[in-house]
Amino acid sequence: MIVFKKLRWKNFLSTGNSFTEVDFTTTKTTLIVGQNGAGKSTMLDALSFALFGKGHRNISKPQLINSVNNKHCVVEVEFDVAGSAWKVVRGIKPNLFEIWKGDVMINQNSHAKEYQRILEQNIIKLNHKSFHQIVVLGSSSFIPFMQLASSHRREVIEDLLDINVFSKMNVILKEKNSALKEQMRENQHQMDLVNNNIETHKKHIKDLKAINNDRTTQIQDEISSLESEIETLTSENVTLGQYIEEHQESVLATLERLRKAETAGKEKKHELQAEIRNMVKETKFFEENTTCPTCSQDISDDLRDQKRKAATEKAKTMHGNLETLSKGSAALESDINLAIEAQETIKNKQHQLLTNNTTIQRLQGQANTKKNDLTSLQVGHGSYQEAEEKLRSYISTKNDLTERRLDLSDQRAYNDVIGEMLKDTGIKTKIVKQYIPVINKFVNQYLQILDFFVHFDLDESFQETIRSRHRDAFTYDSFSEGEKQRIDLALLFTWRLVAKMKNSVATNLLILDETFDSSLDHDGVENLLKILESCKDDTNVFVISHKGDILDGKFDRKLEFVKEKNFSKIAA
């Protein structure tokens, strides 16, 4: 379990040159308040930067440093893992990244990315996405679990269940298979050479038994034939090489340009479709409403007609643009197919070039062997006994290579079995199958507590189905922002329960950033407070809110962030 103890920062965002420090373990619940821009959410960005080198919100690294002092930005976080004390220190201008275990700094000889990998995989055992799914729920640019793509949802759940080790094992296995494949190719190459040598020596021995002029003439003819074939293949390779050199770069550039144009066209099409939907929505509004819902003033019929006509004309124009774009897309697709055919032609010529080179190498080897045979015949060298000994040596080598090939084949078959087990559909699916019912049970329990009476189901592909008593199956996007907020809260607390069950990525820290300020109604606020109260035994809860007046007295401690001389600080 990760026990976060202390966070301190200076010259970070709007914070000045003096350290701002937050002790995570002083009380079980803490309310953080302050005016807009006072720096309440800076704690989230500082914690995220210390652990992952990037802010919680979508802020670039150069923007994290205080723009007034513009130097000596430092963030430090202290935490315990399995009884060991750790501290991570990061800085900007100058750049700084240190990981301390007790009083000893972890060796920094590795690259910064490798150093970060050590922190995430070996120490906290969490990546940026999983950390924020377990620790943080907020109204910033962070993406809640239900808004993640399926692949990213899988990453989060694999981290929670501590089964991402199988993914790492699969990567290692693929590397081993790649090396094994190369060994098998090399083995086959050696086998081909040995077989060629065996055949050559068998013929050589036969020649030695009956040396005569006819044999000499025959060898000379064979050499001429091989050399002629080599010359033909060499000439063909020159032509192939020239074609590849002349066309490859332009074909690749054309295909890349067309792909980019195709992507741009799709994006433009989506934009036009979105604009058409907006026009339809606007037209429908003025058709259905005679009173402004904001100011309650009447909307005149002339204005309604004017708005509908304008929206209709604009929609026609956009439909025309969409039709023009579709025609252009069809022409572009035709050009892309032509470019792909040209690229395939180049690939075929490259393959033919490689095949020719292999054939030339083989033919040259045969020609050299025959030249040696011819020399032996002409000068009277080469004894029958020596040839027999050499043949036995080649046969022995072939037997060794055959045994090696069988061993490699067995290893490859063994690796294939392991690979099937390590795929997403293998061991991980079996583990996930066991936990999905538990996850769904916890989510539905929390939804009940939050007075959101729906039935939530997450399947093995991490796709959701949500059913209400009066509606058919819906997805997350079907609900209002308040309903989505309840689902996000239920998932957040579920992940923490699962993490606690696994005890591999459990943590004492829970931060809610403006959760009480967004889409929760009065009952939702009270129910969330009940859940937080139940977490107090092993969790330090921090709530960032503008509604200090409503939440006052409901927390053990209150921290107020203020701005003095344009610098954020905690009020005394």
C-alpha positions as CSV (number, residue, x, y, z in Angstrom):
1,M,0.0,0.0,0.0
2,I,1.2,3.5,-0.8
3,V,0.9,5.9,2.1
4,F,1.3,9.5,1.0
5,K,2.7,11.6,3.8
6,K,3.8,15.1,2.6
7,L,3.9,17.3,-0.5
8,R,5.7,20.6,-0.8
9,W,6.4,22.9,-3.8
10,K,7.7,26.3,-4.7
11,N,7.9,28.5,-7.9
12,F,5.3,26.1,-9.2
13,L,2.4,27.7,-11.2
14,S,1.3,30.7,-9.1
15,T,3.3,29.7,-6.0
16,G,6.3,31.9,-5.0
17,N,9.8,31.2,-3.8
18,S,8.8,29.9,-0.4
19,F,7.7,26.3,0.0
20,T,4.0,25.5,0.3
21,E,3.6,22.3,2.2
22,V,0.6,20.0,2.7
23,D,0.7,17.1,5.2
24,F,-1.5,14.3,4.0
25,T,-1.8,12.5,7.3
26,T,-2.6,15.3,9.8
27,T,-6.3,14.6,9.7
28,K,-8.6,12.1,8.0
29,T,-10.7,14.7,6.1
30,T,-9.6,18.1,4.8
31,L,-11.6,20.8,3.1
32,I,-9.6,23.1,0.7
33,V,-11.2,26.4,-0.2
34,G,-10.3,29.6,-1.8
35,Q,-11.2,32.1,-4.5
36,N,-10.9,31.3,-8.2
37,G,-7.2,31.4,-9.2
38,A,-6.0,31.2,-5.6
39,G,-4.2,27.9,-6.3
40,K,-6.5,25.3,-4.7
41,S,-5.9,22.8,-7.5
42,T,-2.2,23.5,-7.7
43,M,-1.8,20.6,-5.2
44,L,-3.1,18.2,-7.8
45,D,-0.7,19.4,-10.5
46,A,2.2,19.4,-8.0
47,L,1.5,15.8,-6.9
48,S,1.1,14.6,-10.6
49,F,4.3,16.4,-11.7
50,A,6.3,14.9,-8.8
51,L,5.2,11.4,-9.6
52,F,4.8,11.5,-13.4
53,G,6.6,14.6,-14.7
54,K,3.5,16.2,-16.0
55,G,0.6,18.2,-14.5
56,H,-2.8,16.8,-13.6
57,R,-4.4,19.4,-15.9
58,N,-3.4,19.9,-19.5
59,I,-0.5,22.2,-18.8
60,S,2.8,22.0,-20.7
61,K,6.0,21.6,-18.7
62,P,7.3,25.1,-19.4
63,Q,4.0,26.6,-18.2
64,L,4.3,24.8,-14.8
65,I,7.1,27.1,-13.7
66,N,6.1,30.4,-12.0
67,S,6.2,33.0,-14.7
68,V,7.5,35.7,-12.4
69,N,10.5,34.1,-10.8
70,N,11.0,31.7,-13.8
71,K,13.5,29.5,-12.1
72,H,14.1,27.1,-9.2
73,C,10.8,25.3,-9.5
74,V,10.9,22.4,-7.1
75,V,8.3,19.8,-6.1
76,E,8.8,17.1,-3.5
77,V,6.5,14.2,-2.4
78,E,7.2,11.8,0.5
79,F,5.4,8.4,0.8
80,D,5.8,5.0,2.3
81,V,5.6,1.7,0.3
82,A,5.6,-1.6,2.2
83,G,7.2,0.0,5.2
84,S,10.0,1.8,3.2
85,A,10.2,5.6,3.1
86,W,10.5,7.2,-0.3
87,K,10.9,10.7,-1.6
88,V,10.7,12.0,-5.2
89,V,12.1,15.4,-6.1
90,R,11.5,17.1,-9.4
91,G,12.6,20.5,-10.6
92,I,12.5,22.9,-13.6
93,K,15.3,25.4,-14.3
94,P,17.4,23.6,-13.5
95,N,15.9,20.2,-14.4
96,L,15.9,17.8,-11.5
97,F,14.6,14.3,-11.0
98,E,15.7,12.3,-7.9
99,I,14.3,9.2,-6.3
100,W,15.3,8.6,-2.7
101,K,14.8,5.5,-0.6
102,G,15.4,6.7,2.9
103,D,18.7,8.6,2.8
104,V,20.0,6.9,-0.3
105,M,19.3,8.2,-3.8
106,I,18.5,5.6,-6.5
107,N,21.3,5.4,-9.1
108,Q,20.7,7.9,-11.9
109,N,22.9,6.2,-14.5
110,S,19.9,5.2,-16.6
111,H,18.1,7.4,-19.1
112,A,15.3,9.7,-17.6
113,K,12.6,7.5,-19.2
114,E,14.1,4.4,-17.7
115,Y,14.3,6.2,-14.3
116,Q,10.6,7.1,-14.6
117,R,9.8,3.5,-15.5
118,I,11.6,2.3,-12.3
119,L,9.4,4.7,-10.3
120,E,6.1,3.7,-12.0
121,Q,6.7,-0.1,-12.4
122,N,8.9,-1.0,-9.4
123,I,8.0,1.5,-6.7
124,I,4.5,2.9,-6.9
125,K,3.3,0.4,-9.4
126,L,0.9,2.8,-11.1
127,N,0.9,4.8,-14.3
128,H,-0.5,8.3,-14.8
129,K,-4.0,7.0,-15.9
130,S,-4.4,4.4,-13.1
131,F,-3.2,6.8,-10.4
132,H,-5.8,9.4,-11.3
133,Q,-8.6,6.8,-11.6
134,I,-7.8,5.7,-8.0
135,V,-6.8,8.9,-6.3
136,V,-8.4,11.8,-8.1
137,L,-11.9,12.7,-9.3
138,G,-12.2,16.3,-10.6
139,S,-13.6,18.8,-13.0
140,S,-10.3,19.5,-14.8
141,S,-9.2,18.1,-18.1
142,F,-8.5,14.7,-16.7
143,I,-10.6,12.0,-18.5
144,P,-12.8,9.8,-16.2
145,F,-12.7,6.0,-16.7
146,M,-16.0,5.9,-18.6
147,Q,-14.6,8.3,-21.2
148,L,-11.4,6.3,-21.8
149,A,-11.0,4.2,-24.9
150,S,-11.3,0.4,-24.4
151,S,-7.5,-0.1,-24.6
152,H,-6.9,2.5,-21.9
153,R,-9.7,1.1,-19.7
154,R,-7.9,-2.3,-20.0
155,E,-4.6,-0.6,-18.8
156,V,-6.3,0.8,-15.7
157,I,-8.0,-2.5,-14.7
158,E,-4.8,-4.5,-15.4
159,D,-2.9,-2.1,-13.1
160,L,-5.6,-2.5,-10.4
161,L,-5.6,-6.3,-10.6
162,D,-1.8,-6.3,-10.9
163,I,-1.9,-8.5,-14.0
164,N,0.0,-6.1,-16.3
165,V,3.0,-8.4,-15.6
166,F,1.4,-10.7,-18.2
167,S,1.6,-7.9,-20.8
168,K,5.3,-7.4,-19.9
169,M,5.9,-11.1,-20.2
170,N,4.2,-11.1,-23.6
171,V,6.5,-8.4,-24.8
172,I,9.5,-10.3,-23.6
173,L,8.2,-13.5,-25.2
174,K,7.8,-11.6,-28.5
175,E,11.4,-10.5,-28.3
176,K,12.5,-14.1,-27.6
177,N,10.4,-15.3,-30.5
178,S,12.0,-12.8,-32.8
179,A,15.4,-14.0,-31.8
180,L,14.3,-17.6,-32.1
181,K,13.0,-16.9,-35.6
182,E,16.3,-15.5,-36.6
183,Q,18.1,-18.5,-35.2
184,M,15.8,-20.8,-37.2
185,R,16.5,-18.8,-40.4
186,E,20.2,-19.1,-39.7
187,N,19.9,-22.8,-39.0
188,Q,18.1,-23.3,-42.3
189,H,20.7,-21.2,-44.1
190,Q,23.5,-23.4,-42.6
191,M,21.5,-26.5,-43.5
192,D,21.2,-25.3,-47.1
193,L,24.9,-24.7,-47.3
194,V,25.7,-28.1,-45.8
195,N,23.3,-29.9,-48.1
196,N,24.8,-28.1,-51.0
197,N,28.3,-29.0,-49.8
198,I,27.2,-32.7,-49.4
199,E,25.8,-32.9,-52.8
200,T,28.9,-31.1,-54.2
201,H,31.2,-33.5,-52.5
202,K,29.3,-36.6,-53.6
203,K,29.6,-35.4,-57.1
204,H,33.3,-34.6,-56.5
205,I,33.9,-38.2,-55.2
206,K,32.2,-39.6,-58.2
207,D,34.3,-37.4,-60.4
208,L,37.5,-38.6,-58.7
209,K,36.5,-42.2,-59.5
210,A,36.5,-41.5,-63.2
211,I,38.6,-38.6,-64.1
212,N,38.6,-37.9,-67.8
213,N,38.5,-35.2,-70.4
214,D,34.8,-35.5,-70.9
215,R,34.3,-34.7,-67.2
216,T,36.5,-31.7,-67.6
217,T,34.5,-30.4,-70.5
218,Q,31.3,-31.1,-68.7
219,I,32.4,-29.1,-65.7
220,Q,33.5,-26.2,-67.9
221,D,30.1,-26.2,-69.5
222,E,28.4,-26.2,-66.2
223,I,30.6,-23.3,-65.0
224,S,29.7,-21.3,-68.1
225,S,26.0,-22.0,-67.6
226,L,26.2,-20.8,-64.0
227,E,28.2,-17.7,-64.9
228,S,25.7,-16.9,-67.7
229,E,22.8,-17.2,-65.3
230,I,24.6,-15.1,-62.7
231,E,25.2,-12.4,-65.4
232,T,21.5,-12.5,-66.4
233,L,20.4,-12.1,-62.8
234,T,22.9,-9.3,-62.1
235,S,21.7,-7.4,-65.2
236,E,18.1,-7.9,-64.0
237,N,19.1,-6.6,-60.5
238,V,20.5,-3.4,-62.0
239,T,17.2,-2.7,-63.8
240,L,15.3,-3.5,-60.6
241,G,17.5,-1.3,-58.5
242,Q,17.1,1.6,-60.9
243,Y,13.3,1.3,-60.9
244,I,13.2,1.1,-57.1
245,E,15.5,4.1,-56.7
246,E,13.6,6.2,-59.2
247,H,10.1,5.5,-57.9
248,Q,10.2,4.5,-54.2
249,E,10.6,7.9,-52.7
250,S,8.0,9.6,-54.8
251,V,5.5,6.8,-54.3
252,L,5.9,6.9,-50.5
253,A,5.7,10.7,-50.5
254,T,2.6,10.6,-52.7
255,L,0.9,8.0,-50.5
256,E,1.8,10.0,-47.3
257,R,0.4,13.1,-48.9
258,L,-2.8,11.4,-49.9
259,R,-3.2,9.8,-46.5
260,K,-2.9,13.2,-44.9
261,A,-5.4,14.6,-47.3
262,E,-7.8,11.7,-46.6
263,T,-7.5,12.3,-42.8
264,A,-8.1,16.0,-43.3
265,G,-11.1,15.3,-45.5
266,K,-12.6,13.0,-42.8
267,E,-12.0,15.6,-40.2
268,K,-13.6,18.3,-42.4
269,K,-16.6,15.9,-43.0
270,H,-17.0,15.3,-39.3
271,E,-16.9,19.1,-38.7
272,L,-19.6,19.7,-41.4
273,Q,-21.8,17.0,-40.0
274,A,-21.4,18.5,-36.5
275,E,-22.3,21.9,-37.9
276,I,-25.4,20.5,-39.7
277,R,-26.5,18.9,-36.4
278,N,-26.1,22.2,-34.7
279,M,-28.2,23.9,-37.4
280,V,-30.9,21.3,-37.1
281,K,-30.9,21.8,-33.3
282,E,-31.1,25.6,-33.7
283,T,-33.9,25.3,-36.2
284,K,-35.8,22.9,-33.9
285,F,-35.3,25.3,-31.0
286,F,-36.9,28.2,-32.9
287,E,-39.7,26.0,-34.2
288,E,-40.6,24.7,-30.7
289,N,-39.9,27.8,-28.5
290,T,-41.6,31.2,-28.5
291,T,-40.0,32.3,-25.3
292,C,-36.3,32.6,-24.4
293,P,-35.5,30.0,-21.7
294,T,-32.7,32.3,-20.3
295,C,-34.3,35.7,-20.0
296,S,-38.0,34.6,-20.4
297,Q,-38.6,37.2,-23.1
298,D,-40.9,36.4,-26.0
299,I,-39.3,35.6,-29.3
300,S,-41.0,37.3,-32.2
301,D,-42.3,35.3,-35.1
302,D,-40.2,37.4,-37.5
303,L,-37.1,36.6,-35.5
304,R,-38.0,32.9,-35.4
305,D,-38.7,32.9,-39.2
306,Q,-35.4,34.7,-39.8
307,K,-33.4,32.3,-37.6
308,R,-35.0,29.3,-39.2
309,K,-34.4,30.6,-42.8
310,A,-30.8,31.5,-42.0
311,A,-30.2,28.1,-40.4
312,T,-31.9,26.3,-43.4
313,E,-29.8,28.2,-45.9
314,K,-26.6,27.5,-44.0
315,A,-27.6,23.8,-43.7
316,K,-28.1,23.7,-47.5
317,T,-24.7,25.3,-48.1
318,M,-23.0,22.8,-45.7
319,H,-24.9,19.9,-47.3
320,G,-23.5,21.1,-50.6
321,N,-20.0,21.3,-49.1
322,L,-20.5,17.8,-47.7
323,E,-21.5,16.4,-51.1
324,T,-18.5,18.2,-52.7
325,L,-16.2,16.7,-50.0
326,S,-17.6,13.2,-50.6
327,K,-16.9,13.4,-54.3
328,G,-13.4,14.6,-53.5
329,S,-13.0,11.7,-51.0
330,A,-14.0,9.2,-53.7
331,A,-11.4,10.7,-56.1
332,L,-8.8,10.7,-53.3
333,E,-9.6,7.0,-52.5
334,S,-9.0,6.1,-56.2
335,D,-5.6,8.0,-56.1
336,I,-4.7,6.2,-52.8
337,N,-5.5,2.8,-54.4
338,L,-3.2,3.7,-57.4
339,A,-0.4,4.7,-55.0
340,I,-0.9,1.5,-53.0
341,E,-0.6,-0.5,-56.2
342,A,2.6,1.4,-57.1
343,Q,3.9,0.7,-53.6
344,E,3.1,-3.0,-54.0
345,T,4.9,-3.1,-57.3
346,I,8.0,-1.6,-55.6
347,K,7.7,-4.2,-52.8
348,N,7.5,-7.0,-55.4
349,K,10.6,-5.7,-57.2
350,Q,12.4,-5.5,-53.9
351,H,11.5,-9.1,-53.1
352,Q,12.6,-10.1,-56.6
353,L,15.9,-8.3,-56.0
354,L,16.5,-10.1,-52.7
355,T,15.5,-13.5,-54.3
356,N,18.0,-12.8,-57.2
357,N,20.8,-11.9,-54.8
358,T,20.2,-15.2,-52.9
359,T,20.2,-17.1,-56.1
360,I,23.3,-15.4,-57.3
361,Q,25.1,-16.2,-54.0
362,R,24.0,-19.8,-54.4
363,L,25.0,-20.0,-58.0
364,Q,28.4,-18.3,-57.3
365,G,29.0,-20.9,-54.6
366,Q,28.3,-23.7,-57.0
367,A,30.5,-22.1,-59.7
368,N,33.4,-21.7,-57.2
369,T,33.1,-25.3,-56.1
370,K,33.1,-26.5,-59.7
371,K,36.1,-24.3,-60.5
372,N,37.9,-25.9,-57.6
373,D,36.9,-29.3,-58.9
374,L,38.2,-28.4,-62.4
375,T,41.5,-27.2,-60.9
376,S,41.9,-30.5,-59.0
377,L,41.2,-32.5,-62.2
378,Q,43.5,-30.4,-64.3
379,V,46.5,-30.5,-61.9
380,G,45.9,-33.9,-60.6
381,H,45.1,-32.9,-56.9
382,G,42.5,-34.2,-54.6
383,S,42.6,-37.7,-53.2
384,Y,39.6,-39.9,-52.9
385,Q,40.2,-40.5,-49.2
386,E,40.3,-36.8,-48.4
387,A,37.0,-36.2,-50.2
388,E,35.4,-39.1,-48.3
389,E,36.6,-37.6,-44.9
390,K,35.3,-34.2,-45.9
391,L,31.9,-35.7,-46.8
392,R,31.7,-37.5,-43.4
393,S,32.4,-34.2,-41.8
394,Y,29.6,-32.4,-43.7
395,I,27.1,-35.2,-42.8
396,S,28.1,-35.0,-39.1
397,T,27.5,-31.2,-39.3
398,K,24.1,-31.8,-41.0
399,N,23.1,-34.2,-38.2
400,D,24.0,-31.6,-35.6
401,L,22.0,-28.9,-37.4
402,T,19.0,-31.2,-37.7
403,E,19.1,-31.8,-33.9
404,R,19.4,-28.0,-33.4
405,R,16.4,-27.4,-35.7
406,L,14.3,-29.9,-33.8
407,D,15.2,-28.1,-30.5
408,L,14.4,-24.7,-32.0
409,S,11.1,-26.0,-33.3
410,D,10.2,-27.5,-29.9
411,Q,11.0,-24.1,-28.3
412,R,8.9,-22.3,-30.8
413,A,5.9,-24.6,-30.2
414,Y,6.4,-24.1,-26.5
415,N,6.5,-20.3,-26.9
416,D,3.4,-20.4,-29.0
417,V,1.5,-22.1,-26.2
418,I,2.8,-19.6,-23.7
419,G,1.9,-16.7,-26.2
420,E,-1.7,-17.9,-26.3
421,M,-1.8,-17.9,-22.6
422,L,-0.4,-14.4,-22.3
423,K,-2.7,-12.8,-24.9
424,D,-5.5,-10.5,-23.8
425,T,-7.8,-13.5,-24.4
426,G,-5.7,-15.9,-22.2
427,I,-4.8,-15.8,-18.5
428,K,-5.8,-12.1,-18.2
429,T,-9.3,-12.8,-19.4
430,K,-9.8,-15.6,-16.9
431,I,-8.6,-13.3,-14.1
432,V,-10.8,-10.4,-15.3
433,K,-13.8,-12.7,-15.6
434,Q,-13.5,-13.4,-11.9
435,Y,-13.3,-9.7,-10.9
436,I,-15.9,-8.3,-13.3
437,P,-18.9,-9.5,-11.2
438,V,-17.2,-8.1,-8.1
439,I,-16.5,-4.7,-9.8
440,N,-20.2,-4.5,-11.0
441,K,-21.4,-5.4,-7.5
442,F,-19.4,-2.6,-5.9
443,V,-20.4,-0.1,-8.6
444,N,-24.1,-0.8,-8.2
445,Q,-23.8,-0.7,-4.4
446,Y,-22.3,2.8,-4.6
447,L,-24.9,3.9,-7.2
448,Q,-27.6,2.9,-4.7
449,I,-26.0,4.9,-2.0
450,L,-25.8,7.9,-4.3
451,D,-29.6,7.5,-5.0
452,F,-29.0,6.6,-8.7
453,F,-31.2,3.5,-9.2
454,V,-29.8,1.9,-12.3
455,H,-28.1,-1.4,-13.0
456,F,-24.5,-1.0,-14.2
457,D,-22.7,-3.8,-16.0
458,L,-19.1,-3.8,-17.3
459,D,-18.4,-6.7,-19.6
460,E,-15.1,-8.5,-20.3
461,S,-14.3,-6.0,-23.1
462,F,-14.8,-3.2,-20.6
463,Q,-17.8,-1.9,-22.4
464,E,-20.7,-0.7,-20.2
465,T,-24.4,-1.4,-20.3
466,I,-26.6,0.6,-18.0
467,R,-30.3,-0.3,-17.5
468,S,-32.9,1.7,-15.6
469,R,-36.3,0.5,-14.4
470,H,-38.1,2.5,-17.1
471,R,-35.7,2.5,-20.0
472,D,-33.9,0.1,-22.2
473,A,-30.1,-0.4,-22.2
474,F,-28.1,2.8,-22.3
475,T,-24.5,3.8,-22.3
476,Y,-22.6,6.3,-20.1
477,D,-23.1,9.1,-22.7
478,S,-26.9,8.7,-22.5
479,F,-27.1,10.3,-19.1
480,S,-27.0,13.9,-17.8
481,E,-23.9,15.4,-16.3
482,G,-25.2,14.8,-12.8
483,E,-25.9,11.2,-13.5
484,K,-22.5,10.8,-15.1
485,Q,-20.9,12.3,-12.0
486,R,-22.6,9.6,-9.9
487,I,-21.3,6.9,-12.1
488,D,-17.7,8.4,-12.0
489,L,-17.9,8.5,-8.2
490,A,-19.2,4.9,-8.0
491,L,-16.3,3.8,-10.2
492,L,-13.7,5.8,-8.2
493,F,-14.7,4.2,-4.9
494,T,-14.9,0.8,-6.6
495,W,-11.4,1.0,-7.9
496,R,-10.2,1.9,-4.4
497,L,-11.9,-1.2,-3.0
498,V,-10.5,-3.4,-5.7
499,A,-7.0,-1.9,-5.1
500,K,-7.4,-2.5,-1.4
501,M,-8.4,-6.1,-2.1
502,K,-5.3,-6.6,-4.2
503,N,-3.2,-4.5,-1.9
504,S,-0.8,-3.8,-4.8
505,V,-2.0,-0.4,-5.7
506,A,-4.0,0.7,-2.7
507,T,-3.3,4.1,-1.3
508,N,-4.4,6.3,1.7
509,L,-5.0,9.4,-0.5
510,L,-8.3,10.4,-2.0
511,I,-8.7,13.9,-3.7
512,L,-12.1,15.2,-5.0
513,D,-11.5,18.4,-7.1
514,E,-14.7,20.5,-7.2
515,T,-16.8,17.4,-7.2
516,F,-19.3,18.9,-4.7
517,D,-19.4,22.1,-6.9
518,S,-20.5,20.5,-10.2
519,S,-23.5,18.4,-11.0
520,L,-24.5,16.9,-7.6
521,D,-27.8,17.9,-6.1
522,H,-28.3,18.3,-2.3
523,D,-29.1,14.6,-1.8
524,G,-26.1,13.7,-3.9
525,V,-23.8,15.8,-1.7
526,E,-25.2,14.2,1.5
527,N,-24.8,10.7,0.1
528,L,-21.2,11.4,-1.0
529,L,-20.4,12.7,2.4
530,K,-21.7,9.4,3.8
531,I,-19.4,7.4,1.6
532,L,-16.4,9.6,2.6
533,E,-17.3,9.1,6.2
534,S,-17.1,5.3,5.6
535,C,-13.6,5.7,4.1
536,K,-12.1,7.5,7.1
537,D,-10.5,4.5,8.7
538,D,-7.7,4.0,6.2
539,T,-8.1,7.0,3.9
540,N,-7.0,10.7,4.0
541,V,-9.7,12.6,2.1
542,F,-9.0,16.0,0.5
543,V,-12.0,17.9,-1.0
544,I,-11.3,21.0,-3.1
545,S,-14.4,23.2,-3.3
546,H,-15.9,26.7,-3.8
547,K,-18.8,25.8,-1.5
548,G,-16.9,26.3,1.7
549,D,-20.0,27.8,3.4
550,I,-22.1,24.6,2.7
551,L,-19.3,22.2,3.6
552,D,-18.0,24.0,6.7
553,G,-18.1,21.9,9.8
554,K,-18.2,18.6,7.9
555,F,-14.4,18.1,7.8
556,D,-11.7,17.7,10.4
557,R,-9.6,20.5,8.9
558,K,-9.9,23.4,6.5
559,L,-7.1,24.8,4.4
560,E,-7.7,28.1,2.6
561,F,-5.6,29.2,-0.3
562,V,-5.2,32.9,-0.9
563,K,-3.2,35.2,-3.2
564,E,-0.8,37.8,-1.8
565,K,1.2,40.0,-4.2
566,N,0.1,37.6,-7.0
567,F,1.6,34.6,-5.3
568,S,-0.5,31.7,-3.9
569,K,-0.1,30.5,-0.4
570,I,-2.0,28.8,2.4
571,A,-3.6,31.3,4.7
572,A,-2.2,31.3,8.3
